Amino acid sequence: MQDKKELKVSAIRNGTVIDHIPSQNLFSVINILGLNKIGTQVTFGFNLESKKLGKKAIIKVADKFFEDDEINKISLVAPDAKLNIIRDYQVVKKRVVSVPDEITAIAKCMNPKCISNHEDITTRFDVIQKKPIQLKCLYCEKITDQHHLEII
């Protein structure tokens, strides 16, 4: 058995590393953060070994530093994600995502009769419970729980 650490995804000089993403939610995180539309280098690893998650994903975004409200959006699909802020190849700050008090334009209301499912309006929810997640629609007041959560 080797003790040598092996880099699975190449290092970045400056930017943000998002670690501990459940593998099945990698592409949801990419979509929520709009990483498919940015002009800087984005590298990701998929189905990497993790003692905590079994399989995990990691995303490295060069020259991008996220604001808290941007990064907390991913808490619905990656509640245990960790962020490392990188400067000159060194981790200078570590952050943990947290579920915000309000969710806007990320999740779909589970009520088929809700106006947000029939009109061109932005979905909005109050977070009434963070673990397991429970969202209350601001339009119809229906509760969407973790099992019925659908990311849009």
N, C-alpha and C positions, 0 to 999 in steps of 0.2 A: 504494500500500500504506500502511495506517495503522499508526502506532506506538502508538496509543492502546489501553490495556488495557480490555477490556470484561468486566464481571462477568456471568458466565453464571448464577450462582446467588447470591441475595442474601446479604449479610453478616449475621453474628449478633453480638450484643453480648458474650455469655459462652457458652462451651460448647466443643464439640470438632468439628473438621473432620477427616474421614477422606478422604484423597485417594489417588489412584493405585490405585483398585480396578478390576480388569478389568471392563468393562461387563457381560459375560455372567455375572459373579458378584455383581452388585449385590444381588439379592434374597436370595442365600445369606447375605451379610454382614448384611442387615437381619434375617433370621431368627435367625442365630447370636447376634446381640447383643440380640435381643428388642425391636428398635426399633418393631415394630408394636404393642407393649403399653405403651409409656411415655406419660406424660401431657404431655411437653414437645414443642415444635415440632421436627419433623424435616423437613428439606428435602433433596432429592437431585437430582443432575443425572445424566443417562444418555446414553451415546454422545457424550461431549464429546471434542474433539480432544486427542490426546496424542502428543508426539514419541516417547516411550518405549513406550507401549502401543498406539498407533494410535487406539483408542477407549478411553476410560476413564469411570469413574463417580466421583462425589464425594457424600459425605453430610455434612450439617451438622446437629448435634444441639444445640439450645439448652439451656443450663443443665444439662448433663450432662458429667461428667468421669469417664472410665473408669479402672478399676484395670488394672494390667498383665496380670493373669491373665484379665480379661474381654476385653481387646483382642487378646491373643495368640491367642485362639481363631480369629480370622479369618485367621490366617497360612496356614491350609490352602487357602483360596480366594483370598486377596489377599496373597501373600507379600511384595510390594513396597509395601504400603500405608504411607502416612505420616500421622501425626497432628499436627494443630496445635491447641494449647490456646489458646483465645481468652478474653481478659479486656478489657472496654471496647473492643471492636473491634480489639484488637491481639494479634498472635501473641506469647505470652509463653513458650511452650515447644514444641519439636518433638520428636516421638518416631517411631521406626520399629518396626513389629511384628516379633516374632521367634517362631519355632516353639517352643512349650513342650516339655518333656521327656516329658510325658504328655498324652494327649488323652482327654477323658471326655465322653460323650454328644453328640458332634458327628458322628462318622463311623460308617459301617456296616462290619462285618467282611465281607470278600469271600468267606469260606468259607460255603457254603450250609448246611453241617452244624453250624456253630458254635451253641452254646447261646444266644448273644446274638441270634440270628436266629429263635429259637423260643420263648424264655422272655421274660417281662417284666423284663429286667435291663438296667442301664445299660452301654453299651459302654465299654470302657476299652482303651487302647493305650499301649505304650511307643513313643516315637519313636526309631527306630534309625538313621535318616538324615534330615537336614533338607532337603537339596537334591540330587536330587529327593526328595520325601518318601517315607519308608517307615515304616509303622506295624506293630508286632507286637501282635497281639491278646493280652490277658492271660488269656483263657479257652482259646483253642484253639492259640495261638502261631503262627497263620498270618500271613504277611506281606502287607499290603495296600500296593501301590505307588501312585504318583501317577496312573497310567492307570486304575486300578480303584477309586480313591477315590470314595466316594459319601457325600455329606453328608446327615444325617438331620434 
